[in-house]
């Protein structure tokens, strides 16, 4: 199977702009992560931001000078700096975005280098707001924030709730730098030739499952699998960044907690718990993606209430087992009109075997699409950053080359949306 670029940020040109919010102290972490991911980064600070985070630190981390307002009309520059930076960047990240910079941007004021860059920029912009709770909830700030939503080039990250630097507990905390990095990658992946970002899942509700389920054997031991939950969580975040409202039902995860920010999360442990949560959420979903790796079997009856001694535990393994409920098949049986279903199959074998086994599973389950991906190949599948395989449908199969799981998530969303729209129209 052909392998595509696995690191979407390698060689990409990113301009990171910092404004006057105390959250600016987190921006160096973002710059460092972008550099480590292979991006070419330039930094820009407003006068207020320069009092909170060192331009020297940002220059050192980005391996390039950090621009400030006094550089805008430097006679040694051959072109106006705000134009040169706006044209150089493939994507701009404003993190954090303060109330003052938000107001300048919304009202088209070219006061200062950053304000001028944002007006001149024709590329995608990721903006992560951060400020005091009372400031964020102020009607004027909310009007300005909502005004930005009319610009299809912008990927806006509203602040999260938490303990703020002012000791206030509430909305206003900038989202984690790990999520900003994910949003930047997503912005580069979903931009079209005109610089607009895909918002094609706007107004749709997507239900996603992710991670493993676990079945208790006794108080200390359990039966599970190696799934980290990355594929499902990244599929959920990609859909959210394209406008969807996303419910994520997940088992125990092994990934950055920041990747869950902005999602409606529903943690579960066992297959039965996931089954109950899906029954509750499925009726309101336009589409369902079953990316969870559900345990195949469980012990008949309840698990032992206490930890068994080793000899007793080994003897107990000979007890009868039963299959857990077939969650995907149940979803297919009870789905409402217009709902599309995407399944996943973790398989082993050569390319022909995986396609054959995947198609058998698709027909047996009755889902509209099924992603059949190998888990016996180095560097992809369970616990890996890469994935690929074959997307199967009634119309045939298409090969999805090995790539980053976020890039694959966007490819799956493209195909899944086509199916959802067709099913919705026919119903």
Secondary structure by P-SEA (a helix, b strand, c coil): cccccccccccbbbbbbbcccccccaaaaaaaaaaaaccbbbbbbcaaaaacccaaaaaaaacbbbbcccccccccccccaaaaaaaaccbbbcccccaaaaaaaaacccccaaaaaaaacccbbbbbbbccccccccaaaaaaaaaaccccccccccccccccccccccccccccaaaaaaaaaaaaaccccccccccccccbbbbbbbbbbbbbccccbbbbccccaaaaaaaaaaaaaaccbbbbbbcccccccccccccbbbbbccaaaaaaaaaaccccccbbbccccccccccccccccccccaaaaaaacccbbbbccaaaaaaaacccccbbbbbbbbccccaaaaaaaaaaaaaaacccbbbbbbccccccccccccbbbbbbcccbbbbbccccaaaaaaaaaaaaaaaaaaaaaac
